[in-house]
Amino acid sequence: MSITRELYNTYEDIVMKNKDAFLKDYSQVMRRVEESPAKYKGNPVEFLYQPMLLAEDDFKRFKSLTDQLIKILNKVIDKYIEDENFRSYFGFSPLLEQLILKDPGYSINIPMGRFDIFYNLDGSFQFCELNADGSSGMVEARELQKIIGESFAVDKLKKSHILQDFELFDSWTEALLANYKEFSKSDDKPQIAIIDWLDGDPPSEFVEFKKTFENFGCKTVIADPRDLVYRDNKLYYGDFRIDCIYRRAVTWEIVEKQDEVKDFINAYLDGKICVVGPIRSQVIHNKIIFAILHDSTKTPFLTEEEREFVKKHIPYTTIFDIENEELLEFTIRNKDELVLKPMDKYASRGVRIGADFTKEEWKKIIKEEAKDEYILQQLCKIPKLPMAMVKDNDIKFVENNYLIGLFMYNGKLQGLYTRTGTKNIIGSIVECYTVPNFIVSKNM
């Protein structure tokens, strides 16, 4: 039995032997989460009173695999920048290509990322997707770490084990400021704008990052990119001069709304504003990257070792072409082993798993949804663990699928973000619970 599986058995044993105390504490945990900044679209985040418990060897493995992947992804981005023929494989619009090719003024291609993996307790894994554009989840991870880390059941676990959690706000500020220093060639503190499309109050995560930036001495605003004005070679939000942008507005929406954000685009192309992250991260954020990595004729610059890493750890992916009769027949015939995904959407929007539908429903999805800009991907084997779930004032351990997000700051692994659910799709538009993450070792 793996060390990690033993940890789960220990936690379940603690809960079931102290059922009444757990249920009483659950209501307190629920209240604390409701009062915390852990919100999604204004509502308290859905969570389980269940930590993700991982061994030190698991985290070392995460560091190793992300180091390998970052090396491959940087090769791809560098090739995109230098090779016009390679750029053609992505099919990006002229504006998007221009924005990607613009040097952001610092050397990190992917300052912020959350790489989602299906990770089995035997150490095997597959990447589900690469979020390098508007990555989120830090405030949920922080708040649940704190609240559940102080809970009854975890406190019991701490009597025999040491639990290590993750810091995600100060470390991101340090990464952002390092990129700004390289851009500006100055030690001055920048004035920062956190930008995204705003409708009403800003997300609680933006507010928490604003507090952190200000604690570091950086005046900060939260702004909609449509409200930015470019004048005298500077970008402004009202009278607030912006030196550095923490970009959460996703790339495809910037391109789609280009007429509304001309000042932002012009300031970026003129090199007058430091934007973290740069538009060039779109090269590996768009899901077409998996199809390109699997095509050896398009990636001769990868080593045999890197090619083997892709084959083993990235599910086979191809661009879906409804006009390709052979591919269409294959997709219908093998629906239970396949998933269709839009190339550039988020929160699991448009993701369709063949096994969830009848043959006729699958054909309809192919005809009506997957007409263009879709990929066809081998369905990953989704790992499961028994998770504590409370219903009708009773506690049961129910098998949940889980997906671990690996937060990458300036190419380095900084923390984890785990979501669970009993459905095949784990995402914010379907049943989805967030759980906190801890690296656990025995208390000697």
Buried (B, 14 or more C-beta within 10 A) or exposed (E): EBBBBEBBEBBBEBBEEBEEBBBEBBEEBBEBBEEBBBBBEEEBBBBBBBBBBBBEEBBEBBEEBBEBBBBBBBBBBBBBBEEEEBBEBBEBEEBBBBBBBBEBBBEBBBBBBBBBBBBBBEEEBBBBBBBBBBBBBBBBBBBBBBBBBEBBBBEBBBEEBBBEBBEBBEBBBEBBBBBBBBBBEEEEBBBBBBBBBBEEEBBBBBBBBBEBBEEBEBBBBBBBBBBBBBEEEEBBBEEBBBBBBBBBBBBBBBBEBBEBBEBBBEBBBEEBBBBBBBBBBBBBBBBBBBBBBBEEEBBEEBEEEBBEBBEEBBBEBBBBBBEEEEBBEBBBEEBEEBBBBBBBBBEBEBBBBBEBBEEEEBBEBBEEEBEEBBBBBBBBEBBBBBBBBBEEEEBEBBEBBBBBBBBBBBBEBBBBBBBBBBBBBBBBEEBBBBBBBBBBEEEE
